[in-house]
Amino acid sequence: MHEPVLLKEVLQYLEIKQNGRYVDGTLGLGGHAEAILRQLGPKGEVLGLDVDAETLAQAEDRLQPFEDQTITRRVNFRGLQGVLQELGWTGVDGMLFDLGVSSVQLNDPKRGISFQSEGPLDMRLDTEAPHNALTLLKQMKEDELAEVFYEFGVRRNPRRISRYLLHDVREGKITTTTDLAGFCDRVVGRRGRIHPATKIFLALRSLVNNEQQVLKDLLQVAPLFLNQGGRLAIISFHSVEDRIVKNEFRSWSQDGKETSFCFARATRKPIQPSAEEVQANPRSRSAKLRVLERIQ
């Protein structure tokens, strides 16, 4: 099992307090949470959130030695405020949100997230969500899909790609991940070393899981639950997410969003993995860590 992405840097920037309260809002397999728990004293606590039942169960097994200090909930991190209120936590000393997809999700063909193996065109992180990628594509309009593709870096002929893709979906020619990957090879075309399906799959996964809006919603409320000196750490994996985090952190640090709190960016530039980490875990290559601190 790979060490969690940017683990050393996350622990450094969270500045773990012995008896603090921490939130891991994307618990995944529990690697970051376990490392935080190992630095806590006996009164410290970690709340772990994850929308994926399968990875949550694995994380709970991993964190069993710390069961008296760990609380878990199966919920999207958009529900952070409700969970904190339920627990009576008025403030926390640190929060972490790792926006990447776990290896369990990525490597399971049934989840339909990767084009490396054949599976249904699903892409849901929450398997109980109503729409998978295929059902969503059947409902979409060409201009809507083209706009999404353009935002995720498909700059050459996004409208034409959208038109052909929606046609093939409605004709029943695309129902699996390998069908879509083959379509990308034919229609998008290869340029450089990156597979032409990479940006298409990323855009569709984000769309299916409403990832941008969920992140924006989180960033409107999460800083309000930081204790003084508390820090909010977010790891993003592509430019669309990183831009959202960068802009929201700037906004909070400039005027506190008309609250009585004051915030500062603990990282002026994003922290990225070392060459050694990228070599050990190539998926960490695009990770960027940004940290916001409540200073008053």
ChimeraX commands (.cxc) that place a marker at each C-alpha (Angstrom):
marker #1 position 0.00,0.00,0.00 radius 0.5
marker #1 position 1.43,3.38,-1.04 radius 0.5
marker #1 position 2.11,6.01,1.58 radius 0.5
marker #1 position -0.56,8.72,1.33 radius 0.5
marker #1 position 0.23,11.62,-0.97 radius 0.5
marker #1 position 2.31,14.45,0.54 radius 0.5
marker #1 position 2.08,12.82,3.98 radius 0.5
marker #1 position 5.16,14.47,5.49 radius 0.5
marker #1 position 4.09,17.87,4.18 radius 0.5
marker #1 position 0.50,17.48,5.43 radius 0.5
marker #1 position 1.70,16.66,8.95 radius 0.5
marker #1 position 4.16,19.55,8.86 radius 0.5
marker #1 position 1.60,22.13,7.79 radius 0.5
marker #1 position -1.22,20.91,10.03 radius 0.5
marker #1 position 1.06,21.43,13.06 radius 0.5
marker #1 position -0.66,18.66,15.02 radius 0.5
marker #1 position -1.67,19.62,18.57 radius 0.5
marker #1 position -1.46,16.77,21.09 radius 0.5
marker #1 position -5.07,16.97,22.22 radius 0.5
marker #1 position -6.54,18.61,19.14 radius 0.5
marker #1 position -9.55,17.74,17.06 radius 0.5
marker #1 position -8.98,17.02,13.37 radius 0.5
marker #1 position -11.12,16.25,10.34 radius 0.5
marker #1 position -10.07,14.03,7.46 radius 0.5
marker #1 position -12.86,14.89,5.06 radius 0.5
marker #1 position -11.77,12.38,2.41 radius 0.5
marker #1 position -10.83,9.42,4.59 radius 0.5
marker #1 position -10.08,7.04,1.72 radius 0.5
marker #1 position -8.02,4.13,3.03 radius 0.5
marker #1 position -7.21,6.03,6.24 radius 0.5
marker #1 position -3.50,6.67,5.65 radius 0.5
marker #1 position -3.49,10.39,6.45 radius 0.5
marker #1 position -5.84,9.89,9.42 radius 0.5
marker #1 position -3.66,7.12,10.86 radius 0.5
marker #1 position -0.59,9.35,10.68 radius 0.5
marker #1 position -2.44,12.19,12.43 radius 0.5
marker #1 position -3.70,9.81,15.14 radius 0.5
marker #1 position -0.15,8.60,15.80 radius 0.5
marker #1 position 0.86,12.17,16.64 radius 0.5
marker #1 position -2.10,12.85,18.93 radius 0.5
marker #1 position -2.20,12.52,22.69 radius 0.5
marker #1 position -4.87,10.44,24.48 radius 0.5
marker #1 position -7.48,13.21,24.30 radius 0.5
marker #1 position -7.01,13.99,20.62 radius 0.5
marker #1 position -9.71,13.00,18.13 radius 0.5
marker #1 position -10.11,12.52,14.39 radius 0.5
marker #1 position -13.37,12.68,12.46 radius 0.5
marker #1 position -13.19,10.81,9.16 radius 0.5
marker #1 position -15.70,11.34,6.35 radius 0.5
marker #1 position -16.05,9.39,3.13 radius 0.5
marker #1 position -18.91,8.88,0.70 radius 0.5
marker #1 position -17.62,5.48,-0.47 radius 0.5
marker #1 position -18.84,2.58,1.70 radius 0.5
marker #1 position -16.14,0.18,0.49 radius 0.5
marker #1 position -13.14,2.38,1.24 radius 0.5
marker #1 position -14.73,3.58,4.49 radius 0.5
marker #1 position -14.95,-0.02,5.73 radius 0.5
marker #1 position -11.28,-0.58,4.90 radius 0.5
marker #1 position -10.30,2.64,6.66 radius 0.5
marker #1 position -12.26,1.66,9.77 radius 0.5
marker #1 position -10.37,-1.65,9.90 radius 0.5
marker #1 position -7.06,0.19,9.55 radius 0.5
marker #1 position -7.93,2.66,12.31 radius 0.5
marker #1 position -9.19,-0.01,14.73 radius 0.5
marker #1 position -6.22,0.49,17.11 radius 0.5
marker #1 position -7.41,4.10,17.56 radius 0.5
marker #1 position -11.14,3.36,17.82 radius 0.5
marker #1 position -11.56,5.40,21.03 radius 0.5
marker #1 position -10.23,8.49,19.26 radius 0.5
marker #1 position -11.83,8.02,15.86 radius 0.5
marker #1 position -15.31,8.90,14.60 radius 0.5
marker #1 position -16.36,7.99,11.06 radius 0.5
marker #1 position -19.36,8.93,8.97 radius 0.5
marker #1 position -20.41,7.87,5.48 radius 0.5
marker #1 position -21.14,11.27,4.02 radius 0.5
marker #1 position -19.87,13.55,1.28 radius 0.5
marker #1 position -17.66,16.28,2.73 radius 0.5
marker #1 position -20.32,18.74,1.60 radius 0.5
marker #1 position -22.11,17.51,4.75 radius 0.5
marker #1 position -19.25,18.59,7.04 radius 0.5
marker #1 position -21.24,21.30,8.81 radius 0.5
marker #1 position -24.11,18.96,9.68 radius 0.5
marker #1 position -21.79,16.29,11.11 radius 0.5
marker #1 position -19.86,18.80,13.23 radius 0.5
marker #1 position -23.12,20.19,14.59 radius 0.5
marker #1 position -24.38,16.67,15.31 radius 0.5
marker #1 position -21.23,15.93,17.32 radius 0.5
marker #1 position -21.30,19.29,19.09 radius 0.5
marker #1 position -17.87,20.23,17.71 radius 0.5
marker #1 position -17.84,24.02,17.55 radius 0.5
marker #1 position -14.29,24.16,16.22 radius 0.5
marker #1 position -11.40,21.98,15.06 radius 0.5
marker #1 position -7.64,22.41,14.98 radius 0.5
marker #1 position -7.13,21.14,11.47 radius 0.5
marker #1 position -8.86,19.73,8.41 radius 0.5
marker #1 position -7.56,17.79,5.44 radius 0.5
marker #1 position -9.29,17.16,2.12 radius 0.5
marker #1 position -7.44,14.99,-0.41 radius 0.5
marker #1 position -9.39,15.41,-3.64 radius 0.5
marker #1 position -7.79,12.45,-5.42 radius 0.5
marker #1 position -9.43,9.12,-6.23 radius 0.5
marker #1 position -8.24,6.20,-4.09 radius 0.5
marker #1 position -6.35,3.30,-5.63 radius 0.5
marker #1 position -9.21,0.99,-4.63 radius 0.5
marker #1 position -11.67,3.03,-6.67 radius 0.5
marker #1 position -9.29,3.52,-9.58 radius 0.5
marker #1 position -8.29,-0.13,-9.86 radius 0.5
marker #1 position -11.79,-1.61,-9.58 radius 0.5
marker #1 position -13.17,-2.13,-13.12 radius 0.5
marker #1 position -16.74,-2.16,-11.78 radius 0.5
marker #1 position -16.39,1.48,-10.76 radius 0.5
marker #1 position -15.74,2.55,-14.35 radius 0.5
marker #1 position -13.33,5.33,-13.36 radius 0.5
marker #1 position -10.25,4.18,-15.27 radius 0.5
marker #1 position -9.81,3.38,-18.96 radius 0.5
marker #1 position -7.03,0.90,-18.15 radius 0.5
marker #1 position -9.50,-1.99,-17.86 radius 0.5
marker #1 position -12.99,-2.70,-19.15 radius 0.5
marker #1 position -15.95,-1.87,-16.95 radius 0.5
marker #1 position -19.34,-0.16,-17.06 radius 0.5
marker #1 position -19.36,3.55,-17.81 radius 0.5
marker #1 position -20.18,4.44,-14.21 radius 0.5
marker #1 position -17.65,6.78,-12.51 radius 0.5
marker #1 position -19.71,7.34,-9.34 radius 0.5
marker #1 position -17.74,7.73,-6.12 radius 0.5
marker #1 position -21.00,7.28,-4.22 radius 0.5
marker #1 position -22.41,4.05,-5.61 radius 0.5
marker #1 position -25.89,5.03,-4.43 radius 0.5
marker #1 position -25.95,8.29,-6.41 radius 0.5
marker #1 position -28.78,8.34,-8.98 radius 0.5
marker #1 position -26.81,9.02,-12.19 radius 0.5
marker #1 position -23.77,7.26,-13.56 radius 0.5
marker #1 position -21.73,8.54,-16.50 radius 0.5
marker #1 position -23.75,6.68,-19.12 radius 0.5
marker #1 position -27.17,7.84,-17.90 radius 0.5
marker #1 position -25.87,11.39,-17.57 radius 0.5
marker #1 position -24.50,11.42,-21.13 radius 0.5
marker #1 position -27.86,10.24,-22.45 radius 0.5
marker #1 position -29.44,13.38,-20.97 radius 0.5
marker #1 position -26.83,15.98,-21.92 radius 0.5
marker #1 position -26.82,18.59,-24.65 radius 0.5
marker #1 position -23.90,19.07,-26.99 radius 0.5
marker #1 position -23.03,22.61,-25.89 radius 0.5
marker #1 position -23.14,21.69,-22.18 radius 0.5
marker #1 position -20.77,18.78,-22.65 radius 0.5
marker #1 position -18.44,20.80,-24.89 radius 0.5
marker #1 position -18.15,23.46,-22.18 radius 0.5
marker #1 position -17.17,20.85,-19.60 radius 0.5
marker #1 position -14.56,19.32,-21.90 radius 0.5
marker #1 position -13.09,22.74,-22.69 radius 0.5
marker #1 position -12.78,23.59,-19.00 radius 0.5
marker #1 position -10.83,20.38,-18.40 radius 0.5
marker #1 position -8.32,21.14,-21.13 radius 0.5
marker #1 position -9.91,19.61,-24.25 radius 0.5
marker #1 position -9.19,22.66,-26.38 radius 0.5
marker #1 position -9.21,21.16,-29.87 radius 0.5
marker #1 position -12.74,20.74,-31.25 radius 0.5
marker #1 position -14.62,20.13,-27.97 radius 0.5
marker #1 position -17.98,20.69,-29.68 radius 0.5
marker #1 position -17.24,18.17,-32.43 radius 0.5
marker #1 position -16.05,15.63,-29.87 radius 0.5
marker #1 position -19.22,16.18,-27.83 radius 0.5
marker #1 position -21.46,15.81,-30.88 radius 0.5
marker #1 position -19.89,12.52,-31.97 radius 0.5
marker #1 position -19.75,11.17,-28.41 radius 0.5
marker #1 position -23.42,11.87,-27.68 radius 0.5
marker #1 position -24.39,10.36,-31.03 radius 0.5
marker #1 position -22.47,7.15,-30.31 radius 0.5
marker #1 position -23.91,6.93,-26.78 radius 0.5
marker #1 position -27.47,7.26,-28.09 radius 0.5
marker #1 position -26.74,4.67,-30.78 radius 0.5
marker #1 position -25.59,2.24,-28.09 radius 0.5
marker #1 position -22.03,2.14,-29.41 radius 0.5
marker #1 position -20.48,3.34,-26.13 radius 0.5
marker #1 position -21.44,1.54,-22.93 radius 0.5
marker #1 position -18.08,0.65,-21.33 radius 0.5
marker #1 position -14.83,2.34,-20.35 radius 0.5
marker #1 position -12.96,0.65,-23.18 radius 0.5
marker #1 position -15.62,1.77,-25.67 radius 0.5
marker #1 position -15.05,5.35,-24.55 radius 0.5
marker #1 position -11.26,4.97,-24.60 radius 0.5
marker #1 position -11.47,3.63,-28.15 radius 0.5
marker #1 position -13.67,6.56,-29.16 radius 0.5
marker #1 position -11.08,8.97,-27.74 radius 0.5
marker #1 position -8.32,7.26,-29.71 radius 0.5
marker #1 position -10.31,7.64,-32.94 radius 0.5
marker #1 position -11.91,11.05,-32.51 radius 0.5
marker #1 position -9.77,13.02,-30.04 radius 0.5
marker #1 position -6.50,11.65,-31.36 radius 0.5
marker #1 position -3.12,11.25,-29.72 radius 0.5
marker #1 position -0.87,14.26,-29.11 radius 0.5
marker #1 position 2.22,13.69,-27.00 radius 0.5
marker #1 position 2.50,11.07,-24.27 radius 0.5
marker #1 position -0.86,11.65,-22.56 radius 0.5
marker #1 position -3.61,9.24,-23.61 radius 0.5
marker #1 position -6.43,11.13,-25.37 radius 0.5
marker #1 position -8.95,9.61,-22.95 radius 0.5
marker #1 position -7.29,11.12,-19.86 radius 0.5
marker #1 position -8.96,14.55,-19.91 radius 0.5
marker #1 position -12.28,13.15,-21.17 radius 0.5
marker #1 position -12.48,10.66,-18.28 radius 0.5
marker #1 position -11.45,13.33,-15.76 radius 0.5
marker #1 position -14.09,15.76,-17.04 radius 0.5
marker #1 position -16.84,13.13,-16.96 radius 0.5
marker #1 position -15.91,11.90,-13.48 radius 0.5
marker #1 position -16.02,15.45,-12.18 radius 0.5
marker #1 position -19.38,15.99,-13.85 radius 0.5
marker #1 position -20.92,12.75,-12.53 radius 0.5
marker #1 position -19.86,13.52,-8.96 radius 0.5
marker #1 position -20.52,17.28,-9.16 radius 0.5
marker #1 position -16.99,17.71,-7.84 radius 0.5
marker #1 position -16.52,21.41,-8.57 radius 0.5
marker #1 position -19.72,22.54,-6.89 radius 0.5
marker #1 position -19.16,20.26,-3.90 radius 0.5
marker #1 position -15.67,21.77,-3.46 radius 0.5
marker #1 position -17.01,25.32,-3.75 radius 0.5
marker #1 position -19.71,24.57,-1.17 radius 0.5
marker #1 position -17.12,23.13,1.22 radius 0.5
marker #1 position -14.88,26.19,0.93 radius 0.5
marker #1 position -17.74,28.48,1.91 radius 0.5
marker #1 position -18.11,26.86,5.35 radius 0.5
marker #1 position -15.00,24.85,6.33 radius 0.5
marker #1 position -12.84,27.85,7.41 radius 0.5
marker #1 position -15.59,28.94,9.81 radius 0.5
marker #1 position -15.04,25.80,11.90 radius 0.5
marker #1 position -11.31,26.35,12.44 radius 0.5
marker #1 position -10.17,27.25,15.93 radius 0.5
marker #1 position -7.71,30.12,16.18 radius 0.5
marker #1 position -4.44,28.76,14.81 radius 0.5
marker #1 position -6.29,25.95,13.06 radius 0.5
marker #1 position -5.40,25.03,9.49 radius 0.5
marker #1 position -7.31,23.83,6.44 radius 0.5
marker #1 position -5.22,21.72,4.04 radius 0.5
marker #1 position -6.44,20.73,0.57 radius 0.5
marker #1 position -4.68,18.48,-1.92 radius 0.5
marker #1 position -5.88,18.89,-5.51 radius 0.5
marker #1 position -4.86,16.93,-8.59 radius 0.5
marker #1 position -5.80,19.06,-11.58 radius 0.5
marker #1 position -5.84,22.72,-12.53 radius 0.5
marker #1 position -9.62,23.19,-12.30 radius 0.5
marker #1 position -9.72,22.16,-8.63 radius 0.5
marker #1 position -6.49,23.97,-7.78 radius 0.5
marker #1 position -7.83,27.21,-9.27 radius 0.5
marker #1 position -10.96,26.98,-7.11 radius 0.5
marker #1 position -8.91,26.39,-3.95 radius 0.5
marker #1 position -6.43,29.15,-4.80 radius 0.5
marker #1 position -9.16,31.73,-5.43 radius 0.5
marker #1 position -11.20,30.83,-2.34 radius 0.5
marker #1 position -8.15,30.87,-0.07 radius 0.5
marker #1 position -7.20,34.27,-1.46 radius 0.5
marker #1 position -10.71,35.56,-0.80 radius 0.5
marker #1 position -10.73,34.31,2.80 radius 0.5
marker #1 position -7.28,35.79,3.48 radius 0.5
marker #1 position -8.17,39.19,2.03 radius 0.5
marker #1 position -11.38,40.00,3.90 radius 0.5
marker #1 position -12.47,36.98,5.93 radius 0.5
marker #1 position -15.64,36.90,3.79 radius 0.5
marker #1 position -17.23,39.52,6.04 radius 0.5
marker #1 position -16.81,37.40,9.19 radius 0.5
marker #1 position -15.08,38.47,12.41 radius 0.5
marker #1 position -12.27,35.98,11.72 radius 0.5
marker #1 position -8.92,36.65,10.04 radius 0.5
marker #1 position -7.19,34.15,7.79 radius 0.5
marker #1 position -3.82,33.87,6.08 radius 0.5
marker #1 position -2.45,31.55,3.45 radius 0.5
marker #1 position 0.17,29.33,5.08 radius 0.5
marker #1 position 1.36,28.40,1.59 radius 0.5
marker #1 position 1.81,31.23,-0.92 radius 0.5
marker #1 position 2.59,28.71,-3.63 radius 0.5
marker #1 position 1.29,25.14,-3.74 radius 0.5
marker #1 position 3.44,22.44,-2.16 radius 0.5
marker #1 position 4.23,19.64,-4.61 radius 0.5
marker #1 position 5.67,16.14,-4.14 radius 0.5
marker #1 position 9.40,15.57,-4.11 radius 0.5
marker #1 position 11.08,13.74,-6.98 radius 0.5
marker #1 position 11.50,10.77,-4.64 radius 0.5
marker #1 position 7.78,10.62,-3.89 radius 0.5
marker #1 position 6.85,10.86,-7.56 radius 0.5
marker #1 position 9.22,8.02,-8.35 radius 0.5
marker #1 position 7.72,5.85,-5.59 radius 0.5
marker #1 position 4.13,6.82,-6.44 radius 0.5
marker #1 position 3.72,8.21,-9.99 radius 0.5
marker #1 position 0.07,9.11,-9.30 radius 0.5
marker #1 position 1.28,11.79,-6.89 radius 0.5
marker #1 position 2.89,13.74,-9.74 radius 0.5
marker #1 position 0.09,16.27,-10.20 radius 0.5
marker #1 position -0.73,16.75,-6.49 radius 0.5
marker #1 position -0.75,20.30,-5.09 radius 0.5
marker #1 position -1.19,21.15,-1.42 radius 0.5
marker #1 position -2.53,24.53,-0.30 radius 0.5
marker #1 position -3.08,25.51,3.34 radius 0.5
marker #1 position -5.21,28.25,4.94 radius 0.5
marker #1 position -4.78,29.28,8.59 radius 0.5
marker #1 position -7.17,31.09,10.90 radius 0.5
marker #1 position -4.98,33.62,12.67 radius 0.5
marker #1 position -7.62,35.48,14.70 radius 0.5
marker link #1:1,2 radius 0.2
marker link #1:2,3 radius 0.2
marker link #1:3,4 radius 0.2
marker link #1:4,5 radius 0.2
marker link #1:5,6 radius 0.2
marker link #1:6,7 radius 0.2
marker link #1:7,8 radius 0.2
marker link #1:8,9 radius 0.2
marker link #1:9,10 radius 0.2
marker link #1:10,11 radius 0.2
marker link #1:11,12 radius 0.2
marker link #1:12,13 radius 0.2
marker link #1:13,14 radius 0.2
marker link #1:14,15 radius 0.2
marker link #1:15,16 radius 0.2
marker link #1:16,17 radius 0.2
marker link #1:17,18 radius 0.2
marker link #1:18,19 radius 0.2
marker link #1:19,20 radius 0.2
marker link #1:20,21 radius 0.2
marker link #1:21,22 radius 0.2
marker link #1:22,23 radius 0.2
marker link #1:23,24 radius 0.2
marker link #1:24,25 radius 0.2
marker link #1:25,26 radius 0.2
marker link #1:26,27 radius 0.2
marker link #1:27,28 radius 0.2
marker link #1:28,29 radius 0.2
marker link #1:29,30 radius 0.2
marker link #1:30,31 radius 0.2
marker link #1:31,32 radius 0.2
marker link #1:32,33 radius 0.2
marker link #1:33,34 radius 0.2
marker link #1:34,35 radius 0.2
marker link #1:35,36 radius 0.2
marker link #1:36,37 radius 0.2
marker link #1:37,38 radius 0.2
marker link #1:38,39 radius 0.2
marker link #1:39,40 radius 0.2
marker link #1:40,41 radius 0.2
marker link #1:41,42 radius 0.2
marker link #1:42,43 radius 0.2
marker link #1:43,44 radius 0.2
marker link #1:44,45 radius 0.2
marker link #1:45,46 radius 0.2
marker link #1:46,47 radius 0.2
marker link #1:47,48 radius 0.2
marker link #1:48,49 radius 0.2
marker link #1:49,50 radius 0.2
marker link #1:50,51 radius 0.2
marker link #1:51,52 radius 0.2
marker link #1:52,53 radius 0.2
marker link #1:53,54 radius 0.2
marker link #1:54,55 radius 0.2
marker link #1:55,56 radius 0.2
marker link #1:56,57 radius 0.2
marker link #1:57,58 radius 0.2
marker link #1:58,59 radius 0.2
marker link #1:59,60 radius 0.2
marker link #1:60,61 radius 0.2
marker link #1:61,62 radius 0.2
marker link #1:62,63 radius 0.2
marker link #1:63,64 radius 0.2
marker link #1:64,65 radius 0.2
marker link #1:65,66 radius 0.2
marker link #1:66,67 radius 0.2
marker link #1:67,68 radius 0.2
marker link #1:68,69 radius 0.2
marker link #1:69,70 radius 0.2
marker link #1:70,71 radius 0.2
marker link #1:71,72 radius 0.2
marker link #1:72,73 radius 0.2
marker link #1:73,74 radius 0.2
marker link #1:74,75 radius 0.2
marker link #1:75,76 radius 0.2
marker link #1:76,77 radius 0.2
marker link #1:77,78 radius 0.2
marker link #1:78,79 radius 0.2
marker link #1:79,80 radius 0.2
marker link #1:80,81 radius 0.2
marker link #1:81,82 radius 0.2
marker link #1:82,83 radius 0.2
marker link #1:83,84 radius 0.2
marker link #1:84,85 radius 0.2
marker link #1:85,86 radius 0.2
marker link #1:86,87 radius 0.2
marker link #1:87,88 radius 0.2
marker link #1:88,89 radius 0.2
marker link #1:89,90 radius 0.2
marker link #1:90,91 radius 0.2
marker link #1:91,92 radius 0.2
marker link #1:92,93 radius 0.2
marker link #1:93,94 radius 0.2
marker link #1:94,95 radius 0.2
marker link #1:95,96 radius 0.2
marker link #1:96,97 radius 0.2
marker link #1:97,98 radius 0.2
marker link #1:98,99 radius 0.2
marker link #1:99,100 radius 0.2
marker link #1:100,101 radius 0.2
marker link #1:101,102 radius 0.2
marker link #1:102,103 radius 0.2
marker link #1:103,104 radius 0.2
marker link #1:104,105 radius 0.2
marker link #1:105,106 radius 0.2
marker link #1:106,107 radius 0.2
marker link #1:107,108 radius 0.2
marker link #1:108,109 radius 0.2
marker link #1:109,110 radius 0.2
marker link #1:110,111 radius 0.2
marker link #1:111,112 radius 0.2
marker link #1:112,113 radius 0.2
marker link #1:113,114 radius 0.2
marker link #1:114,115 radius 0.2
marker link #1:115,116 radius 0.2
marker link #1:116,117 radius 0.2
marker link #1:117,118 radius 0.2
marker link #1:118,119 radius 0.2
marker link #1:119,120 radius 0.2
marker link #1:120,121 radius 0.2
marker link #1:121,122 radius 0.2
marker link #1:122,123 radius 0.2
marker link #1:123,124 radius 0.2
marker link #1:124,125 radius 0.2
marker link #1:125,126 radius 0.2
marker link #1:126,127 radius 0.2
marker link #1:127,128 radius 0.2
marker link #1:128,129 radius 0.2
marker link #1:129,130 radius 0.2
marker link #1:130,131 radius 0.2
marker link #1:131,132 radius 0.2
marker link #1:132,133 radius 0.2
marker link #1:133,134 radius 0.2
marker link #1:134,135 radius 0.2
marker link #1:135,136 radius 0.2
marker link #1:136,137 radius 0.2
marker link #1:137,138 radius 0.2
marker link #1:138,139 radius 0.2
marker link #1:139,140 radius 0.2
marker link #1:140,141 radius 0.2
marker link #1:141,142 radius 0.2
marker link #1:142,143 radius 0.2
marker link #1:143,144 radius 0.2
marker link #1:144,145 radius 0.2
marker link #1:145,146 radius 0.2
marker link #1:146,147 radius 0.2
marker link #1:147,148 radius 0.2
marker link #1:148,149 radius 0.2
marker link #1:149,150 radius 0.2
marker link #1:150,151 radius 0.2
marker link #1:151,152 radius 0.2
marker link #1:152,153 radius 0.2
marker link #1:153,154 radius 0.2
marker link #1:154,155 radius 0.2
marker link #1:155,156 radius 0.2
marker link #1:156,157 radius 0.2
marker link #1:157,158 radius 0.2
marker link #1:158,159 radius 0.2
marker link #1:159,160 radius 0.2
marker link #1:160,161 radius 0.2
marker link #1:161,162 radius 0.2
marker link #1:162,163 radius 0.2
marker link #1:163,164 radius 0.2
marker link #1:164,165 radius 0.2
marker link #1:165,166 radius 0.2
marker link #1:166,167 radius 0.2
marker link #1:167,168 radius 0.2
marker link #1:168,169 radius 0.2
marker link #1:169,170 radius 0.2
marker link #1:170,171 radius 0.2
marker link #1:171,172 radius 0.2
marker link #1:172,173 radius 0.2
marker link #1:173,174 radius 0.2
marker link #1:174,175 radius 0.2
marker link #1:175,176 radius 0.2
marker link #1:176,177 radius 0.2
marker link #1:177,178 radius 0.2
marker link #1:178,179 radius 0.2
marker link #1:179,180 radius 0.2
marker link #1:180,181 radius 0.2
marker link #1:181,182 radius 0.2
marker link #1:182,183 radius 0.2
marker link #1:183,184 radius 0.2
marker link #1:184,185 radius 0.2
marker link #1:185,186 radius 0.2
marker link #1:186,187 radius 0.2
marker link #1:187,188 radius 0.2
marker link #1:188,189 radius 0.2
marker link #1:189,190 radius 0.2
marker link #1:190,191 radius 0.2
marker link #1:191,192 radius 0.2
marker link #1:192,193 radius 0.2
marker link #1:193,194 radius 0.2
marker link #1:194,195 radius 0.2
marker link #1:195,196 radius 0.2
marker link #1:196,197 radius 0.2
marker link #1:197,198 radius 0.2
marker link #1:198,199 radius 0.2
marker link #1:199,200 radius 0.2
marker link #1:200,201 radius 0.2
marker link #1:201,202 radius 0.2
marker link #1:202,203 radius 0.2
marker link #1:203,204 radius 0.2
marker link #1:204,205 radius 0.2
marker link #1:205,206 radius 0.2
marker link #1:206,207 radius 0.2
marker link #1:207,208 radius 0.2
marker link #1:208,209 radius 0.2
marker link #1:209,210 radius 0.2
marker link #1:210,211 radius 0.2
marker link #1:211,212 radius 0.2
marker link #1:212,213 radius 0.2
marker link #1:213,214 radius 0.2
marker link #1:214,215 radius 0.2
marker link #1:215,216 radius 0.2
marker link #1:216,217 radius 0.2
marker link #1:217,218 radius 0.2
marker link #1:218,219 radius 0.2
marker link #1:219,220 radius 0.2
marker link #1:220,221 radius 0.2
marker link #1:221,222 radius 0.2
marker link #1:222,223 radius 0.2
marker link #1:223,224 radius 0.2
marker link #1:224,225 radius 0.2
marker link #1:225,226 radius 0.2
marker link #1:226,227 radius 0.2
marker link #1:227,228 radius 0.2
marker link #1:228,229 radius 0.2
marker link #1:229,230 radius 0.2
marker link #1:230,231 radius 0.2
marker link #1:231,232 radius 0.2
marker link #1:232,233 radius 0.2
marker link #1:233,234 radius 0.2
marker link #1:234,235 radius 0.2
marker link #1:235,236 radius 0.2
marker link #1:236,237 radius 0.2
marker link #1:237,238 radius 0.2
marker link #1:238,239 radius 0.2
marker link #1:239,240 radius 0.2
marker link #1:240,241 radius 0.2
marker link #1:241,242 radius 0.2
marker link #1:242,243 radius 0.2
marker link #1:243,244 radius 0.2
marker link #1:244,245 radius 0.2
marker link #1:245,246 radius 0.2
marker link #1:246,247 radius 0.2
marker link #1:247,248 radius 0.2
marker link #1:248,249 radius 0.2
marker link #1:249,250 radius 0.2
marker link #1:250,251 radius 0.2
marker link #1:251,252 radius 0.2
marker link #1:252,253 radius 0.2
marker link #1:253,254 radius 0.2
marker link #1:254,255 radius 0.2
marker link #1:255,256 radius 0.2
marker link #1:256,257 radius 0.2
marker link #1:257,258 radius 0.2
marker link #1:258,259 radius 0.2
marker link #1:259,260 radius 0.2
marker link #1:260,261 radius 0.2
marker link #1:261,262 radius 0.2
marker link #1:262,263 radius 0.2
marker link #1:263,264 radius 0.2
marker link #1:264,265 radius 0.2
marker link #1:265,266 radius 0.2
marker link #1:266,267 radius 0.2
marker link #1:267,268 radius 0.2
marker link #1:268,269 radius 0.2
marker link #1:269,270 radius 0.2
marker link #1:270,271 radius 0.2
marker link #1:271,272 radius 0.2
marker link #1:272,273 radius 0.2
marker link #1:273,274 radius 0.2
marker link #1:274,275 radius 0.2
marker link #1:275,276 radius 0.2
marker link #1:276,277 radius 0.2
marker link #1:277,278 radius 0.2
marker link #1:278,279 radius 0.2
marker link #1:279,280 radius 0.2
marker link #1:280,281 radius 0.2
marker link #1:281,282 radius 0.2
marker link #1:282,283 radius 0.2
marker link #1:283,284 radius 0.2
marker link #1:284,285 radius 0.2
marker link #1:285,286 radius 0.2
marker link #1:286,287 radius 0.2
marker link #1:287,288 radius 0.2
marker link #1:288,289 radius 0.2
marker link #1:289,290 radius 0.2
marker link #1:290,291 radius 0.2
marker link #1:291,292 radius 0.2
marker link #1:292,293 radius 0.2
marker link #1:293,294 radius 0.2
marker link #1:294,295 radius 0.2
marker link #1:295,296 radius 0.2
view
